[in-house]
Amino acid sequence: MMDETFIKMCRKAVEIQKQWKQNIYDIFGWAGGDGNYHFIRVTPTVLDNFTMDPDLTSYFWIPRQDDLQLIYKELKELSFDCCYKQFKKWDAFRYQQEEFEHGRYSFNIFETGDWNVLWLCFVMETCYNKQWNGETWGDLV
């Protein structure tokens, strides 16, 4: 089962949704009439008949860490080694900043241990200047 916060983050990351390239075994979600999220994995048969919803109203892509790394690599025109180094700098800075400001680490989103969440936050912040505020992606402050 996927974390509901991550699902919400993916759904509202319009910039990331627009970067989707057709790949077999990608996962898409949609909000069902029952109030729950439902998912489908794109198989070769499904991919032949699948087009992205341009308004992102009916379904949305759930990117994986490797998808997010590729998006970052292409947008920043860097090698994978450089991407990883930039990620590590960003990750270290976030924890140092939190400790300095509050004397503790209180970024719940960063304590998930979920690399997909961390890479989504990294790409949204460094490529699109957006930060997750608990409900949506807002401009960095």
C-alpha positions in Angstrom: 0.0 0.0 0.0 1.3 3.5 -0.9 1.5 6.3 1.6 -1.4 8.6 1.1 0.7 11.7 1.5 3.0 10.6 -1.4 0.0 9.9 -3.5 -1.3 13.4 -2.9 2.1 14.9 -3.6 2.3 13.1 -6.9 -1.2 14.1 -7.9 -0.5 17.7 -7.2 2.9 17.8 -8.8 1.6 19.1 -12.2 5.2 19.9 -13.4 6.2 16.3 -12.8 3.0 14.9 -14.4 3.8 16.8 -17.6 7.2 15.0 -17.8 5.7 11.5 -18.1 7.2 9.4 -20.9 5.5 6.2 -21.8 7.1 3.3 -19.9 5.9 -0.2 -19.3 5.1 -0.9 -15.7 4.5 2.7 -14.7 1.8 3.1 -12.0 -1.2 5.4 -12.4 -3.7 6.3 -9.8 -7.2 7.9 -9.7 -9.6 8.8 -7.0 -12.6 6.5 -7.1 -16.2 7.4 -6.3 -15.7 5.4 -3.1 -13.3 8.1 -1.8 -10.3 5.7 -2.1 -7.4 5.8 -4.5 -7.1 3.1 -7.1 -4.1 2.1 -9.1 -3.1 0.4 -12.4 0.3 -0.8 -13.6 0.8 0.0 -17.3 1.4 -3.3 -19.1 2.4 -3.6 -22.8 -1.3 -4.1 -23.7 -2.5 -1.1 -21.7 0.3 1.1 -23.0 -0.8 0.6 -26.6 -4.2 2.1 -25.7 -3.1 4.7 -23.1 -2.8 8.5 -23.4 -2.1 10.9 -20.6 -5.0 13.0 -19.4 -4.0 16.5 -20.5 -6.0 18.1 -17.7 -4.7 15.6 -15.1 -8.2 15.4 -13.7 -9.0 11.8 -14.0 -5.8 10.0 -13.3 -2.2 10.7 -12.4 1.3 9.2 -12.7 3.1 7.8 -9.6 6.8 8.4 -10.5 9.5 6.2 -9.0 12.9 7.4 -7.8 14.5 6.4 -11.1 11.9 8.4 -13.0 12.6 11.5 -10.9 16.4 11.1 -11.2 16.0 11.0 -15.0 13.8 14.1 -15.0 16.4 16.0 -12.9 19.2 14.8 -15.1 17.5 15.9 -18.2 16.3 19.3 -16.9 19.7 20.1 -15.4 21.7 18.5 -18.2 24.0 16.6 -15.7 25.5 13.2 -15.4 24.0 10.7 -13.0 27.0 11.2 -10.7 26.5 14.9 -10.6 22.8 14.4 -9.9 23.6 12.2 -7.0 26.1 14.7 -5.6 23.5 17.5 -5.9 20.9 15.4 -4.1 23.3 14.6 -1.3 24.1 18.4 -0.8 20.4 19.2 -0.8 19.6 16.5 1.7 22.4 17.5 4.0 21.4 21.2 3.8 17.8 20.4 4.7 18.8 18.7 7.9 21.4 21.3 8.8 18.9 24.1 8.3 16.3 22.4 10.4 18.7 21.7 13.3 19.9 25.3 13.2 16.4 26.8 13.2 14.7 24.5 15.6 17.4 22.5 17.4 15.9 19.3 16.1 14.9 17.5 13.0 11.2 17.9 12.5 10.6 17.5 8.8 8.2 14.6 9.0 8.2 14.2 5.2 11.9 13.7 5.3 11.8 11.1 8.0 9.8 8.7 5.9 12.8 6.8 4.6 11.0 6.7 1.3 13.5 7.6 -1.5 10.6 8.3 -3.8 9.3 11.0 -1.5 12.8 12.5 -1.1 13.5 12.6 -4.8 10.1 14.1 -5.5 10.7 16.9 -3.0 14.3 17.4 -4.4 13.1 17.7 -8.0 10.2 20.0 -7.2 12.4 22.3 -5.1 15.5 22.4 -7.3 13.8 22.4 -10.7 10.5 24.1 -10.1 11.1 26.2 -6.9 8.2 24.5 -5.2 7.9 23.1 -1.7 5.4 20.8 -0.2 3.4 22.5 2.6 1.4 19.5 3.7 -1.5 20.1 1.2 0.0 21.3 -2.1 3.2 22.5 -3.8 3.7 26.2 -3.0 6.4 28.6 -4.0 9.7 28.3 -2.0 9.8 30.9 0.7 
